[in-house]
Amino acid sequence: MKGNMKASILNGGRSVTQLLMAAALTSALFLTVLKVGAAEDDGALLGRLKDSKHSLADGIKQAEKENGPGISAKFEMKGDTLMLSVYTAKTGLDKDAEHNVLIELIGDAAKDTWHPETEVFEDKKHLTRSAMQLTLVQLSKLNLVDAVKKAETAQRGTVYSAIPSVKNGNAVYDVKVATPDGKSVHLVVDGKTGNVSH
């Protein structure tokens, strides 16, 4: 009895079970909101990809000419503007993140010529993300353009995102393809074998 009274008082008169149920519902609602938000963001992006004058592979190749190997790339919306963004490791793949210069090149994808602005990462969030991506590309036999081409061969449509990731302890590329009917297909390209799976 005393134990029940103590738990009730500590929890503002609610039982532990009620609190757990409330927490679970809150978490589920939060995740649902996140998923819906992501779907809406992708929906807006998918509708604008046709305006791009450049493919993801073209953007990567252009970025790599003077800025080191690409480590991730994607199309994204910045307000109402369709942007093409490429992360690179300026010092090359033989240098770790601590001894590298990790940058983003981002510019309007709908213009005839892609003139990206360059940002050298200094904040913790971008440094952490790009350092992880660099390491995964270093562990892969495929480079970023290779991964995009593998996805293009496996799935008809427009590749709009290629991000290194980890699956079952292996370095992979998470690739998103916009299909001709306006849907998004997620592919996983194995960084060592080049095998593509859904």
Residue pairs with C-beta under 8 A, 6 or more apart in sequence:
7 15
7 16
8 14
8 15
11 18
11 19
14 22
41 77
42 176
42 184
44 77
45 75
45 76
45 77
45 82
45 160
46 160
46 178
46 182
46 183
46 184
47 182
48 77
48 82
49 75
49 82
49 158
49 160
49 178
51 82
51 109
51 110
52 75
52 82
52 84
52 109
52 110
53 109
53 110
53 111
53 112
53 114
54 62
54 84
54 109
54 114
55 158
55 159
56 73
56 74
56 75
56 84
56 148
56 158
56 159
56 160
56 161
56 162
57 145
57 148
57 149
57 152
57 159
58 114
59 73
59 84
59 86
59 109
59 114
60 70
60 73
60 86
60 144
60 145
60 148
61 145
62 114
63 70
63 73
63 86
63 88
63 105
63 116
64 70
64 88
67 88
67 90
67 103
67 105
67 118
68 88
68 89
68 90
68 91
68 92
68 101
69 88
69 89
69 92
69 93
69 137
69 143
69 144
70 86
70 87
70 88
70 143
70 144
70 145
71 87
71 88
71 89
71 102
71 130
71 133
71 134
71 136
71 137
71 144
71 164
72 86
72 87
72 130
72 133
72 144
72 162
72 163
72 164
73 84
73 85
73 86
73 87
73 144
73 148
73 161
73 162
74 84
74 85
74 160
74 161
74 162
74 163
74 176
75 82
75 83
75 84
75 85
75 109
75 160
75 161
76 83
76 85
77 83
78 106
81 108
81 110
82 108
82 109
82 110
83 106
83 107
83 108
83 109
84 106
84 107
84 108
84 109
84 114
84 116
85 104
85 105
85 106
86 104
86 105
86 106
86 116
87 102
87 103
87 104
87 130
87 133
88 102
88 103
88 104
88 105
89 95
89 97
89 100
89 101
89 102
89 130
89 134
89 137
90 100
90 101
90 102
90 103
91 99
91 100
91 101
92 100
93 134
93 137
93 138
96 134
96 135
97 127
97 130
97 131
97 134
97 135
100 134
101 120
102 120
102 121
102 126
102 127
102 130
102 131
102 134
103 118
103 119
103 120
103 121
104 118
104 119
104 121
104 126
104 130
105 116
105 117
105 118
106 116
106 117
106 119
107 114
107 115
107 116
107 117
108 114
108 115
121 127
121 130
132 164
133 163
133 164
136 164
136 165
136 166
136 171
136 172
136 191
137 143
137 144
137 164
137 171
137 191
139 171
139 191
140 147
140 164
140 171
140 173
140 191
140 192
141 191
141 192
141 193
141 194
142 150
142 173
142 189
142 191
142 192
142 194
144 162
144 173
146 194
147 162
147 173
147 175
147 189
147 191
148 159
148 162
148 175
150 189
150 194
150 196
151 159
151 162
151 173
151 175
151 177
151 187
151 189
151 196
152 159
152 177
153 196
154 187
154 196
155 177
155 179
155 185
155 187
155 196
156 179
156 180
157 177
157 178
157 179
157 180
157 185
158 177
158 178
159 175
159 176
159 177
159 178
160 176
160 177
160 178
161 174
161 175
161 176
162 173
162 174
162 175
162 176
163 173
163 174
163 175
164 171
164 172
164 173
164 174
164 191
165 171
165 172
165 173
165 174
165 188
166 172
167 188
170 190
170 191
170 192
171 191
171 192
172 188
172 189
172 190
172 191
173 188
173 189
173 191
174 186
174 187
174 188
175 186
175 187
175 188
175 189
176 184
176 185
176 186
176 187
177 184
177 185
177 187
178 184
179 185
185 198
186 198
187 196
187 197
187 198
188 196
188 197
188 198
189 195
189 196
190 196
190 197
